[in-house]
Amino acid sequence: MKIARLSLLAATALLSASLATRLSAAHDAAPAPAMAQPVMEDPNQARVDYIENCGGCHGVNGSTVPAQLPELLGRVGWFMCTPDSRAYLLRLPNVAHSRIRDNAELADLMNYVVFVLGGHSVPAGTRPFTVDEVGRERQHALSNASLTAERLRHATTAVKQCHAPQDITLLYPGYNPATAH
């Protein structure tokens, strides 16, 4: 188990460098958002937690294409623009019911998703998720709603209220719901 964990840490370091390069290349024109406070207690553990718990579906760098799953890379930050959308991220079943029971560790993971993978899509002045917020919102996990419809509702709000790009309403760039399976 220890060797597997060390291998995973080494892999995350390589992926981190690749992700930083990709994020930088994708957003050269925009300056990096200034963070007034640290957004994670343990960024390395947050990255490992993301890869172990989310990377299998959302891609280790946040890019899911060609899979028909929500793209996180450069996009997920827009969901932080309203309190309702912010809560939605924590109420997603795989987040709320995460095997990570420690709310501080889950807050770090979600802050990694938003501030690292989301990159420049995070609205200026966005505050990181807190332990209390994670503990409160994960008690209200989504279960009966269509997650695709719920995601579209929040994405549409981000376009209207927060000036997110229109393509945020798509699961991923180039997604065509008419041809989706």
N, C-alpha and C positions, 0 to 999 in steps of 0.2 A: 504494500500500500504506500509506503514511504517513497519507494522508487517511482511509482506511478505519479505521486504528488509532485516530486521533483521534476519528472519529465513534463508534467503539465505546466509547472512554473516556467520551465525553460521555453516551452512552446508559447506560452502567453507573452513572454518577453519578446520573442520574434514577431508574434502577431501584433503586439503593441507597436513595435517599430513600423510594421507594415501599415497598420491602421493610422498611425500618426502621419505617415507619408501620404496615404490616401485622403485623409481628412484635409490635410494641408493643400494638396493638389486640387481637391474639389472646391475649396473655399479660399483660394489665393487672394481674390479681390476684397474679401471682407476681413476686417481686423478681428482678432480673437476677442471674445467677450471677457471683460475684466471681472474676476471673481473677488468679491470683497471678503469672503470667508472661505475656508476650505469646505469642499463639498463631500469629502469622504474621510472617515477615520483611518481606513486601511485600503488605499487604492489597489494594492496588489491582490489582497483577498477579494475585493469587489470584482476585479477582472477574472480571477479564478472562479468565483461563484457564478459570474455571468457565463463563462465558457462551459462550466459543468452543468448548469441548470437551464440555460437559455440558448446557448450557441448551437446546439444540435438542430433546432428549428429555425432560429433567427439568424444563423450564420455566426461564426466566431468573430467576424468584424461588423456584424449588424446588417449585412446585405444578404437577402434571401433569394434573389433572382437566380434561377428560374422558378423556384418554389412559389406557390401562391399563398404566401404568408406576408404579414405586414413588414415592410422594410423599415428598419430603425435608423440606419446610417444617414445622418444629415437631415432627419425628418422628425424623429420622436420628440424633440424639444418643443415643437409647436403645441403639443398636448399639455404643456405647462402654462398656457396662456389664460386659462380660466380655472377657477376652483373646481368646477364640475369635471372638466377634462383631466385635471391633475388627479382628482380622486379616482377617476376611471382607470388610470394607469395602475393604481394600487389595488383596485378591485377586480382586475382581470383574474380569472380563476387560477392560472398558473403562478401568479404573483401572490394573491391572497392565500392560496393553499400551498404555498411553497414549502418544500421540506426544510427550508431555512426558517427555523422557529424564532431565532433571535431577531427582534425588530430592528436593532441597530445594524446588524449585518445585512438585513434585507434593505434597509434604507440606503446603505452604502452601495449595494448592488444596483438599486434603482437610480441612484445618483450617478453611477457609472454609465448606465444605459442612457440617461438623459444628457448629462454634461459631457461625456466622452463620445459616445456613439452619436448622440444628437448634434454635437458640435455647434455650428453656427445657427441651428434652427431654434436654439433656446432663446426666448425673448430676454432682452436686457433686464437686469434686476431680478431675475427669477431666483427665488430662494430654494435651497436644497430641501429634499424630503427630510423630515425629522423622525426620530424614534416614535414619538407620540402619535404623529400623523399616520405612520405605517400601522401601528397598533390599532388605531381607531378605524382606519379605512379597510384593513384586511378582514375585519369582522363583518363587512357588508359585501362579500364577494358576489360578483355577477354570476348568475346561473341560468336564469330563464330567458334572458334577452339574447337575440341573435348578436353575437359578438361583432360580426361584420357590419350589421346595421348600426349598432351602438358606436363602433369605431367611426363609421361614416358620419354619424350625427356630430361627434366631437370634432372630426376633421373639418366639417362644413362650418362649424362655429369658429374654428381657428382661422379659416379663410375670411369669414365675414367680420369677426371682431378683432383679429390680431394680424391681419394682412399676411397670413401664411400663403404660400403659392397654391394655386388651384390643384396642382398635381398631388397635394397631400391627401386629397379625397380618394385617391387611388391606393390600393394596397401597396403597390410599389410602382416606380416609374415604368410606364409602358403597359401597365395592367389594363385589360379590357374586360369588364364584367360580362359583356355579351359572349365572349369566347371562353370564359372561365368554366372549369368543370364543376 
